[in-house]
Amino acid sequence: MTEGLPAGVTGSGAEQRILDLYRAHLSKGRATLAELFGTHMEVESQGAWLTTGDGERFLNAGGYGVFVMGARHPLVMEAVERQLRTHPVATRILLEPTVALAAEALVSVMPPGLDRVHFALSGAEAVETGLKLARANGRRRIVSMYGGYHGKTLGALSATAKEVYQRPFRPLLPDVVHLPFGDTDALEAELAAHPGEVCVVLEPVQGEGGVVIPPPGYLKRAEELVRAHEGFLVLDEVQSGFGRLGSWWGADLEGVVPDVLLTGKALGGGVVPVSAAVATREAFRPFDKDPYVHTSTFSGQPLLMAAVQGAVRAMREEKLVERAAGLGARLLPGIAEIARRNIPEVLVDVRGRGLLIGVELTEAGLAGELLIELFNHGVVANHSMNGSSVVRFTPPAVLTDGEADVLLDSFDHATRALISGSATLPGRR
């Protein structure tokens, strides 16, 4: 199959040519990882499915949380294509309507009181924005949680409590403390010791940490403690937000309104990269005073803003938040039942919320083997970067009931193959 392949990538040696280019110009390690999955090239996507250069189709339950509304959703594509034909990139000197309309759309689905928006491209950039707002408001001490993942730019990496990612880049930001996720006593002690100085950064559910769900009431109690000790609260919902948990935001589950809420991944509708930091008026005041104190050339560019508008519209009109909740209520117990039946001796836990589901195994190597077996049986999933023994499923809310059956059936076959010791490289079934 050559349809969908870019120019210069044709013929029987196409996959090897791309693998060689990865090694020559991108990453030898990434090329080695690709070989574990049979050097397939993904060249096309639509809805819940992606297609490889050799014509195989895979159900996409991965993508690190980007595809809440699947790939190339018609409403998002319509908005982006219209903008592409008229005015994709702005000068940023004159007023430009799409960014204003995108901000209005995003604020309309935010917790009340969050009405100031800074758009960026990546989740890490949104995190940097949150950290800079905290500093501009006088909170220079960062408290984040073990297992938390906030990105790999310098400030975001300082908040990401993972030694292997931090070590090559030290020294990082000073005055950063990591606490156990879910431990409000430890959080209270830290806030009380540094009143008026602390920015707390946390996720409602730790996605890259291995789909770690805090105790009930943790988020609300954290908010109360931050307010009591004059701190600054940043909720990182880059992965958990925009419908992924079966609610618009994890903050909604406990009625929390942070100083800044960070979103990304799914915000671009699975079509373009875009993120945002959405703040209260008070928290955003330093940026309001000076429009040049925190800027980026591609912040709020029209093509991206069209995608945001299309994404919010798609989520609303197709009730995808509610669909995520309903699918999660079916998939989580289904995956748990299969795992307990097929792999009880290597299973630690199955947990999740909405369409963020994790299967924790006894060791990281087994998680890697399960990812390969899932791929062998037609499903793409992810490992968890801060929880390497956890296989993570982030299927789209556009999944049909039949596609949900495919996911469960593939997981059933993959776990049986895993425990029988018959794991094979992709393409060698």
C-alpha positions as CSV (number, residue, x, y, z in Angstrom):
1,M,0.0,0.0,0.0
2,T,1.4,3.4,-0.9
3,E,-1.8,5.6,-0.5
4,G,-1.3,8.1,2.2
5,L,2.5,7.9,2.2
6,P,4.4,11.2,1.8
7,A,6.4,12.0,-1.2
8,G,9.7,10.1,-1.2
9,V,8.4,7.2,0.8
10,T,7.3,4.4,-1.6
11,G,8.1,0.9,-2.5
12,S,8.9,-2.3,-0.5
13,G,11.8,-0.6,1.4
14,A,9.8,2.4,2.6
15,E,9.8,1.3,6.3
16,Q,13.5,0.7,6.3
17,R,14.2,4.1,4.7
18,I,12.2,5.8,7.4
19,L,13.9,3.8,10.1
20,D,17.3,4.8,8.7
21,L,16.3,8.4,8.6
22,Y,15.3,8.2,12.3
23,R,18.7,6.8,13.1
24,A,20.5,9.4,11.0
25,H,18.6,12.6,12.0
26,L,16.2,12.0,15.0
27,S,17.0,9.4,17.6
28,K,18.7,6.0,17.6
29,G,16.7,5.1,20.7
30,R,13.4,6.0,19.1
31,A,14.4,3.8,16.1
32,T,15.1,0.9,18.4
33,L,11.7,1.3,20.1
34,A,10.0,1.3,16.7
35,E,11.7,-2.0,15.8
36,L,9.9,-3.6,18.8
37,F,6.6,-2.7,17.1
38,G,7.7,-4.1,13.8
39,T,8.7,-0.8,12.2
40,H,5.2,0.0,11.1
41,M,4.6,3.5,9.9
42,E,1.3,5.3,10.8
43,V,0.2,7.2,7.7
44,E,-3.5,7.8,8.1
45,S,-6.1,8.3,10.9
46,Q,-9.8,8.7,11.3
47,G,-12.0,8.5,14.4
48,A,-10.8,5.7,16.6
49,W,-8.6,4.1,14.0
50,L,-5.1,4.6,12.5
51,T,-3.8,3.0,9.4
52,T,-0.2,1.9,8.7
53,G,1.8,2.1,5.4
54,D,1.2,-1.5,4.7
55,G,-2.6,-1.1,5.1
56,E,-3.1,-2.5,8.6
57,R,-5.6,-0.8,10.9
58,F,-5.3,-0.4,14.6
59,L,-7.7,0.8,17.2
60,N,-6.1,3.8,18.9
61,A,-6.5,3.7,22.6
62,G,-3.2,5.6,23.0
63,G,-1.9,8.9,21.8
64,Y,-1.1,10.0,25.4
65,G,-4.6,11.4,25.8
66,V,-4.7,13.6,22.7
67,F,-7.6,11.9,21.0
68,V,-10.6,12.5,23.2
69,M,-12.7,13.2,20.1
70,G,-10.8,10.8,17.9
71,A,-8.7,11.8,14.9
72,R,-9.8,14.3,12.3
73,H,-13.2,15.0,13.8
74,P,-15.3,16.5,11.1
75,L,-16.3,19.7,13.1
76,V,-12.6,20.4,13.9
77,M,-11.4,19.6,10.4
78,E,-14.1,21.9,9.0
79,A,-13.0,24.8,11.2
80,V,-9.3,24.3,10.6
81,E,-9.7,23.9,6.8
82,R,-11.8,27.1,6.6
83,Q,-9.1,29.0,8.5
84,L,-6.3,27.5,6.5
85,R,-7.8,28.8,3.3
86,T,-8.2,32.4,4.7
87,H,-5.8,33.4,7.4
88,P,-3.7,30.7,9.2
89,V,-1.0,32.8,10.8
90,A,-1.5,36.3,12.2
91,T,0.9,39.2,12.6
92,R,0.0,39.6,16.3
93,I,-0.1,43.4,15.9
94,L,-3.7,43.9,15.0
95,L,-6.8,42.5,16.6
96,E,-7.5,39.0,15.4
97,P,-11.0,37.5,16.0
98,T,-10.3,33.7,16.2
99,V,-8.2,34.0,19.4
100,A,-10.9,36.0,21.1
101,L,-13.6,33.6,20.1
102,A,-11.5,30.6,21.1
103,A,-10.9,32.2,24.6
104,E,-14.6,32.8,24.9
105,A,-15.4,29.1,24.0
106,L,-12.8,27.7,26.4
107,V,-13.9,29.9,29.3
108,S,-17.5,28.8,28.8
109,V,-16.6,25.3,29.8
110,M,-14.2,26.2,32.7
111,P,-15.0,26.2,36.4
112,P,-16.5,29.6,37.3
113,G,-14.0,32.3,38.0
114,L,-11.4,31.1,35.5
115,D,-11.8,33.7,32.7
116,R,-8.3,34.8,31.6
117,V,-6.5,32.7,29.0
118,H,-3.0,32.4,27.7
119,F,-2.7,30.0,24.7
120,A,0.5,28.0,24.0
121,L,1.4,24.9,22.0
122,S,2.5,22.2,24.4
123,G,1.5,21.1,27.9
124,A,4.9,22.0,29.2
125,E,4.5,25.6,27.9
126,A,1.2,25.8,29.8
127,V,3.0,24.6,32.9
128,E,5.7,27.2,32.5
129,T,2.9,29.8,32.2
130,G,1.4,28.6,35.5
131,L,4.8,28.7,37.2
132,K,5.5,32.2,36.0
133,L,2.1,33.5,37.1
134,A,2.8,32.1,40.5
135,R,6.2,33.8,40.7
136,A,4.7,37.1,39.4
137,N,2.3,36.8,42.3
138,G,5.0,36.3,44.8
139,R,5.0,32.5,45.3
140,R,8.5,31.3,44.5
141,R,8.5,28.0,46.3
142,I,7.1,25.1,44.2
143,V,5.4,22.1,45.8
144,S,4.6,19.2,43.4
145,M,3.9,15.5,44.0
146,Y,5.9,12.4,43.6
147,G,4.7,10.6,40.5
148,G,3.5,13.8,39.0
149,Y,4.4,14.6,35.4
150,H,4.4,18.2,34.1
151,G,6.7,18.2,31.1
152,K,10.4,18.5,30.3
153,T,11.1,22.2,29.8
154,L,13.3,23.5,32.6
155,G,10.7,24.9,34.9
156,A,8.2,22.1,34.2
157,L,11.0,19.5,34.6
158,S,11.7,21.0,38.1
159,A,8.1,20.1,39.1
160,T,8.3,16.6,37.4
161,A,9.5,14.3,40.2
162,K,11.4,11.8,38.1
163,E,15.2,11.4,38.8
164,V,16.0,9.9,35.4
165,Y,14.6,12.9,33.5
166,Q,16.1,15.5,35.9
167,R,19.6,14.2,36.4
168,P,21.2,15.4,33.1
169,F,19.9,18.9,33.4
170,R,20.7,20.0,37.0
171,P,20.7,22.5,38.5
172,L,17.0,23.0,38.0
173,L,14.8,25.7,39.7
174,P,15.6,26.2,43.4
175,D,13.1,25.8,46.2
176,V,11.2,22.9,44.7
177,V,9.7,20.2,47.1
178,H,8.0,17.0,46.2
179,L,5.4,15.4,48.5
180,P,3.4,12.2,48.4
181,F,0.3,12.4,46.2
182,G,-2.8,12.3,48.3
183,D,-1.2,13.2,51.6
184,T,-2.9,16.4,52.9
185,D,-1.0,16.3,56.2
186,A,2.4,16.6,54.4
187,L,0.9,19.4,52.3
188,E,-0.4,21.3,55.3
189,A,2.9,21.1,57.0
190,E,4.8,22.5,54.0
191,L,2.2,25.3,53.5
192,A,2.2,26.2,57.2
193,A,6.0,26.4,57.2
194,H,6.1,28.9,54.3
195,P,2.9,31.0,54.4
196,G,2.3,33.2,51.4
197,E,5.3,31.7,49.5
198,V,4.1,28.4,48.0
199,C,2.8,27.4,44.6
200,V,1.2,23.9,44.7
201,V,1.1,22.1,41.3
202,L,-0.8,18.9,41.1
203,E,-2.9,16.7,38.8
204,P,-6.5,15.5,39.7
205,V,-5.4,12.1,38.4
206,Q,-1.7,11.3,37.8
207,G,-1.8,10.0,34.2
208,E,1.9,9.5,33.5
209,G,2.3,8.4,37.2
210,G,0.3,5.3,36.3
211,V,-3.3,6.5,36.5
212,V,-3.0,7.2,40.2
213,I,-6.3,8.4,41.8
214,P,-6.1,10.3,45.0
215,P,-8.4,9.7,48.0
216,P,-11.8,11.2,47.9
217,G,-11.8,14.8,49.0
218,Y,-8.1,15.3,48.4
219,L,-8.4,18.0,45.7
220,K,-10.9,20.0,47.8
221,R,-8.8,19.7,51.0
222,A,-5.7,20.8,49.0
223,E,-7.6,23.9,47.8
224,E,-8.7,24.7,51.3
225,L,-5.1,24.4,52.7
226,V,-3.7,26.6,49.9
227,R,-6.2,29.3,50.6
228,A,-5.7,29.0,54.4
229,H,-1.9,29.6,54.0
230,E,-2.1,32.2,51.2
231,G,-0.6,29.9,48.6
232,F,-1.2,29.6,44.8
233,L,-2.9,26.5,43.3
234,V,-2.1,25.3,39.8
235,L,-4.1,22.3,38.5
236,D,-2.4,20.5,35.7
237,E,-5.2,19.0,33.6
238,V,-3.2,18.7,30.4
239,Q,-4.1,15.0,30.3
240,S,-7.0,14.6,32.7
241,G,-9.0,17.6,31.4
242,F,-11.3,18.4,28.5
243,G,-13.7,15.4,29.1
244,R,-11.1,12.7,29.6
245,L,-12.4,11.8,33.1
246,G,-16.1,11.9,32.2
247,S,-16.4,15.5,33.4
248,W,-15.1,18.6,31.7
249,W,-12.4,18.9,34.3
250,G,-11.1,16.9,37.2
251,A,-11.6,20.1,39.2
252,D,-15.3,19.8,38.6
253,L,-15.5,16.5,40.5
254,E,-14.9,18.2,43.8
255,G,-15.9,21.8,43.0
256,V,-12.4,23.1,43.0
257,V,-11.4,26.5,41.4
258,P,-7.6,26.8,41.2
259,D,-5.7,30.0,40.6
260,V,-4.7,28.5,37.2
261,L,-6.0,25.5,35.3
262,L,-3.8,24.0,32.6
263,T,-5.1,22.2,29.6
264,G,-3.7,20.8,26.4
265,K,-3.5,17.5,24.4
266,A,-7.2,17.1,23.4
267,L,-7.7,20.9,23.2
268,G,-6.6,21.0,19.6
269,G,-9.2,18.4,18.7
270,G,-6.6,15.8,17.7
271,V,-5.7,18.0,14.7
272,V,-3.2,20.6,15.8
273,P,-1.0,21.2,18.9
274,V,-2.4,23.7,21.4
275,S,-2.5,24.2,25.1
276,A,-3.7,26.9,27.5
277,A,-3.3,28.3,31.0
278,V,-6.6,29.6,32.2
279,A,-6.5,31.8,35.3
280,T,-8.6,33.8,37.7
281,R,-8.7,37.6,37.1
282,E,-6.6,38.1,40.3
283,A,-4.0,35.5,39.4
284,F,-3.7,36.9,35.8
285,R,-3.2,40.5,36.9
286,P,0.6,40.6,36.2
287,F,0.0,39.6,32.6
288,D,-2.9,42.0,32.3
289,K,-0.7,44.9,33.2
290,D,2.0,44.2,30.5
291,P,1.0,42.4,27.3
292,Y,4.7,41.7,26.5
293,V,5.8,40.2,29.8
294,H,4.9,36.6,28.7
295,T,4.5,36.1,25.0
296,S,5.1,33.5,22.2
297,T,5.1,33.9,18.5
298,F,2.6,31.1,17.9
299,S,0.4,31.7,20.9
300,G,-3.2,32.1,19.8
301,Q,-2.5,31.8,16.1
302,P,-5.7,31.6,14.0
303,L,-5.3,28.0,12.7
304,L,-4.9,26.7,16.2
305,M,-7.7,28.9,17.6
306,A,-10.1,27.6,14.9
307,A,-9.3,24.1,16.2
308,V,-10.1,25.0,19.7
309,Q,-13.5,26.4,18.7
310,G,-14.2,23.3,16.7
311,A,-13.2,21.1,19.6
312,V,-15.4,22.8,22.1
313,R,-18.3,22.7,19.7
314,A,-17.8,19.0,19.0
315,M,-17.6,18.1,22.7
316,R,-20.8,20.0,23.3
317,E,-22.9,19.0,20.3
318,E,-22.0,15.4,20.5
319,K,-22.2,15.2,24.3
320,L,-18.7,13.6,24.4
321,V,-18.1,14.4,28.0
322,E,-21.2,12.3,28.9
323,R,-20.1,9.7,26.4
324,A,-16.7,9.4,28.1
325,A,-18.4,8.8,31.4
326,G,-20.6,6.1,30.0
327,L,-17.8,4.3,28.1
328,G,-15.6,4.5,31.1
329,A,-18.3,2.9,33.2
330,R,-18.3,0.0,30.8
331,L,-14.6,-0.3,29.9
332,L,-13.1,-0.1,33.3
333,P,-15.0,-3.1,34.9
334,G,-14.6,-5.0,31.6
335,I,-10.8,-4.6,31.5
336,A,-10.6,-5.3,35.2
337,E,-12.7,-8.5,34.9
338,I,-10.5,-9.8,32.0
339,A,-7.3,-8.9,33.8
340,R,-8.3,-10.7,36.9
341,R,-9.4,-13.8,34.9
342,N,-6.4,-14.0,32.6
343,I,-3.4,-12.6,34.4
344,P,-4.1,-12.7,38.2
345,E,-0.6,-13.8,39.1
346,V,1.1,-10.7,37.5
347,L,-1.7,-8.2,38.1
348,V,-1.3,-5.5,40.7
349,D,-4.3,-3.3,40.0
350,V,-6.8,-2.0,37.4
351,R,-7.9,1.6,38.1
352,G,-9.2,4.6,36.2
353,R,-11.8,7.3,35.8
354,G,-13.7,8.0,32.7
355,L,-11.5,7.1,29.7
356,L,-8.2,7.2,31.6
357,I,-7.6,3.6,32.6
358,G,-4.4,1.9,33.9
359,V,-3.5,-1.7,34.2
360,E,-0.6,-2.2,36.7
361,L,1.5,-5.3,36.4
362,T,4.2,-6.6,38.8
363,E,7.1,-5.4,36.7
364,A,7.9,-2.9,33.9
365,G,9.0,-5.7,31.5
366,L,5.6,-7.3,31.6
367,A,4.0,-4.0,30.8
368,G,6.2,-3.7,27.7
369,E,5.3,-7.2,26.6
370,L,1.6,-6.4,27.1
371,L,1.9,-3.3,24.9
372,I,3.4,-5.5,22.2
373,E,0.7,-8.1,22.5
374,L,-2.0,-5.5,22.4
375,F,-0.4,-4.2,19.2
376,N,-0.3,-7.8,17.8
377,H,-4.0,-7.9,18.4
378,G,-4.8,-4.5,16.7
379,V,-4.7,-2.0,19.6
380,V,-2.4,0.9,20.3
381,A,-2.0,1.8,24.0
382,N,0.7,3.6,26.0
383,H,3.2,3.0,28.8
384,S,3.3,5.4,31.7
385,M,6.5,7.5,31.9
386,N,6.4,7.9,35.7
387,G,4.8,4.5,36.3
388,S,6.7,2.1,34.0
389,S,4.8,-1.0,35.1
390,V,1.4,0.5,34.1
391,V,-0.2,0.1,30.6
392,R,-2.5,3.1,30.0
393,F,-5.6,3.2,27.9
394,T,-6.9,6.5,26.7
395,P,-9.5,5.6,24.1
396,P,-11.6,8.3,22.4
397,A,-15.1,9.3,23.5
398,V,-16.3,8.7,19.9
399,L,-15.8,5.0,20.3
400,T,-18.9,3.1,19.2
401,D,-20.2,0.2,21.2
402,G,-18.8,-2.2,18.6
403,E,-15.4,-0.6,18.8
404,A,-15.5,-0.9,22.6
405,D,-16.1,-4.6,22.1
406,V,-13.0,-4.7,19.8
407,L,-10.9,-3.1,22.6
408,L,-12.1,-5.6,25.2
409,D,-11.7,-8.6,22.9
410,S,-8.2,-7.5,21.9
411,F,-7.3,-7.0,25.6
412,D,-8.6,-10.5,26.3
413,H,-6.5,-12.1,23.6
414,A,-3.4,-10.0,24.5
415,T,-3.5,-11.0,28.2
416,R,-4.0,-14.6,27.3
417,A,-0.9,-14.5,25.0
418,L,1.0,-12.6,27.7
419,I,0.5,-15.3,30.3
420,S,1.1,-18.2,28.0
421,G,4.5,-16.8,27.2
422,S,3.8,-16.6,23.5
423,A,4.7,-13.0,23.1
424,T,6.0,-12.4,19.6
425,L,7.2,-9.4,17.7
426,P,4.5,-7.5,15.7
427,G,4.0,-9.0,12.2
428,R,5.1,-12.5,13.4
429,R,1.8,-13.9,14.5
